[in-house]
C-alpha cells in the first residue's frame, strides 16, 4: 500500500506551550494579587526564574543550551581539535588518496574535507557586540510590551472589570502558549511522518 509523504514544516510541543502559557499568565496576573511594586517585582522574578528553569527541561531548552555551549566553545577555543572533528587538515592528512583503498562510500560527515574557519579577535568582538545589541533590543521591546499590558489592565480596572490583569494574563498567556509551542520540524519528525 503506497502512502504519500507529507511534509510538516512545524511541530507543536505541548510541554513548551504549557510552560510559556502558564508563566506568561502568572506574570501578568501579579498586579491583581499585590499592590506594592517591590513585592510585585519579587513575584515576577520568581515567575521568570521558574519559567526559565522549566523551559530548560523541555526539548527546546536543551537545544538552546547546546547552541549556547557550542557558541561559547567556538568563541573561547577556536583552535582546539576542530580539524579532527570537522574533517579539516589534521584528519585529511592521513586519509588515503582517491583510488587507494577507496571503498566508494560517502562519509557520514557532510563537512568532510572542508577547512574549519577560525574566528579572529575582531570576529569575536562582532559576535559579542551583536549579542549585546540583540539583548538590548529584546529588553527594550519587553519593557514596552510590559507597559502596554499593564495599562491595558488598568483601563479594564477603571471600567470596573473584576481581575483585570488576570484577564490580560489569560489572553497573553494563550498567545504565548500557541507561539511558544510551535517549533520547526526536526529531521526525525519529518522521517516519522514519511513512509515506513
C-alpha positions as CSV (number, residue, x, y, z in Angstrom):
1,X,0.0,0.0,0.0
2,X,1.6,3.3,-1.1
3,X,1.4,6.3,1.2
4,X,2.3,9.8,0.1
5,X,4.9,11.5,2.2
6,X,3.6,14.6,3.9
7,X,5.9,17.4,4.9
8,X,5.3,19.1,8.3
9,X,7.4,22.3,8.5
10,X,6.2,22.8,12.1
11,X,5.6,20.7,15.1
12,X,3.8,21.6,18.3
13,X,5.4,20.9,21.7
14,X,2.7,20.8,24.3
15,X,5.1,20.9,27.2
16,X,6.8,24.2,26.0
17,X,3.4,25.6,25.2
18,X,2.2,24.9,28.7
19,X,5.3,26.5,30.3
20,X,5.1,29.6,28.1
21,X,1.3,30.0,28.6
22,X,1.3,29.4,32.4
23,X,4.3,31.6,33.2
24,X,3.0,34.5,31.0
25,X,-0.5,34.3,32.6
26,X,1.0,34.2,36.1
27,X,3.4,37.1,35.2
28,X,0.6,39.4,34.1
29,X,-1.8,38.4,36.9
30,X,0.6,39.6,39.6
31,X,-0.8,43.2,39.8
32,X,-4.2,41.8,40.8
33,X,-2.6,39.9,43.7
34,X,-0.2,42.5,45.1
35,X,-0.2,46.3,45.1
36,X,3.3,47.1,46.3
37,X,5.7,47.5,43.5
38,X,8.6,45.8,45.3
39,X,6.6,42.8,46.1
40,X,5.3,42.6,42.5
41,X,8.9,42.8,41.2
42,X,9.8,39.9,43.6
43,X,6.9,37.8,42.4
44,X,7.6,38.5,38.8
45,X,11.2,37.5,39.3
46,X,10.0,34.2,40.8
47,X,7.8,33.7,37.8
48,X,10.6,34.4,35.4
49,X,13.2,32.2,37.1
50,X,10.7,29.4,37.4
51,X,9.7,29.7,33.8
52,X,13.4,29.5,32.7
53,X,14.0,26.5,34.9
54,X,11.0,24.7,33.4
55,X,11.9,25.6,29.8
56,X,15.4,24.2,30.2
57,X,13.8,20.8,30.9
58,X,12.0,20.9,27.5
59,X,13.5,19.8,24.2
60,X,13.6,23.5,23.1
61,X,15.5,24.4,26.2
62,X,18.0,21.6,25.8
63,X,18.6,22.6,22.2
64,X,19.1,26.3,23.2
65,X,21.6,25.2,25.9
66,X,23.5,23.1,23.4
67,X,23.6,26.1,20.9
68,X,24.9,28.4,23.7
69,X,27.6,25.9,24.6
70,X,28.7,25.5,21.0
71,X,28.9,29.3,20.5
72,X,30.8,29.7,23.8
73,X,33.3,26.9,22.8
74,X,33.8,28.4,19.4
75,X,34.5,31.9,20.8
76,X,36.7,30.7,23.6
77,X,38.8,28.0,21.9
78,X,38.7,28.3,18.1
79,X,41.9,26.3,17.7
80,X,41.0,23.2,19.6
81,X,40.8,19.8,17.8
82,X,38.2,21.1,15.3
83,X,40.5,19.7,12.5
84,X,39.9,16.2,13.6
85,X,36.2,16.7,14.3
86,X,35.1,18.6,11.2
87,X,37.4,16.9,8.7
88,X,40.0,19.6,8.3
89,X,43.7,19.3,7.6
90,X,44.6,17.1,10.5
91,X,42.0,14.4,9.6
92,X,42.6,14.7,5.9
93,X,46.4,14.4,6.2
94,X,46.3,10.7,7.0
95,X,43.5,9.9,4.6
96,X,44.1,7.7,1.6
97,X,44.2,9.4,-1.8
98,X,41.3,8.7,-4.2
99,X,41.6,5.3,-5.6
100,X,43.8,3.9,-2.8
101,X,41.6,1.7,-0.6
102,X,38.7,3.9,-1.5
103,X,35.5,2.0,-0.7
104,X,33.3,4.4,-2.6
105,X,31.2,5.0,0.4
106,X,30.1,8.6,1.2
107,X,31.4,9.7,4.6
108,X,28.9,10.3,7.4
109,X,30.2,13.9,7.9
110,X,28.9,16.1,5.1
111,X,31.6,18.7,6.0
112,X,34.4,16.2,5.5
113,X,37.2,17.9,3.6
114,X,36.2,21.5,4.5
115,X,38.8,23.6,6.3
116,X,37.5,24.9,9.6
117,X,37.2,28.6,10.0
118,X,39.0,30.2,12.9
119,X,37.2,33.2,14.4
120,X,39.5,36.2,14.7
121,X,39.5,38.5,17.7
122,X,37.6,41.1,15.5
123,X,35.1,38.3,14.7
124,X,34.7,37.5,18.4
125,X,34.1,41.2,19.1
126,X,31.5,41.4,16.4
127,X,29.7,38.3,17.8
128,X,29.7,39.8,21.3
129,X,28.5,43.2,20.0
130,X,25.7,41.5,18.0
131,X,24.6,39.6,21.1
132,X,24.6,42.7,23.2
133,X,22.5,44.6,20.6
134,X,20.0,41.7,20.2
135,X,19.7,41.5,24.0
136,X,19.2,45.3,24.3
137,X,16.6,45.4,21.6
138,X,14.8,42.4,23.1
139,X,14.8,44.0,26.5
140,X,13.5,47.3,25.2
141,X,10.7,45.6,23.4
142,X,9.9,43.6,26.5
143,X,9.7,46.8,28.6
144,X,7.4,48.5,26.1
145,X,5.2,45.4,26.0
146,X,5.1,45.2,29.7
147,X,3.9,48.8,30.0
148,X,1.3,48.3,27.3
149,X,-0.1,45.2,29.0
150,X,-0.1,46.9,32.4
151,X,-2.0,50.0,31.0
152,X,-4.5,47.6,29.3
153,X,-5.2,46.0,32.7
154,X,-5.5,49.4,34.4
155,X,-8.0,50.6,31.8
156,X,-10.1,47.5,32.4
157,X,-9.9,48.1,36.2
158,X,-11.1,51.7,35.7
159,X,-14.1,50.3,33.9
160,X,-15.0,48.1,36.9
161,X,-13.8,44.8,35.4
162,X,-13.0,42.2,38.1
163,X,-9.5,40.7,38.0
164,X,-8.5,42.9,35.0
165,X,-4.8,41.9,35.0
166,X,-5.7,38.2,35.2
167,X,-7.8,38.6,32.1
168,X,-4.9,40.3,30.3
169,X,-2.7,37.5,31.5
170,X,-5.0,34.8,30.2
171,X,-5.1,36.4,26.7
172,X,-1.4,36.9,26.6
173,X,-0.7,33.5,28.1
174,X,-2.8,31.8,25.4
175,X,-0.9,33.7,22.7
176,X,2.4,32.9,24.3
177,X,1.4,29.2,24.7
178,X,0.5,28.9,21.0
179,X,3.6,30.7,19.7
180,X,5.9,29.0,22.3
181,X,4.7,25.6,21.4
182,X,5.4,26.0,17.7
183,X,8.8,24.7,16.6
184,X,10.3,23.9,13.2
185,X,10.1,20.2,12.5
186,X,13.3,18.3,13.1
187,X,14.7,15.7,10.7
188,X,13.4,13.0,13.0
189,X,9.8,14.4,12.9
190,X,9.9,14.6,9.1
191,X,11.1,11.0,8.9
192,X,8.3,9.9,11.3
193,X,5.7,11.4,9.0
194,X,7.1,9.7,5.9
195,X,6.8,6.2,4.5
196,X,7.9,3.3,6.7
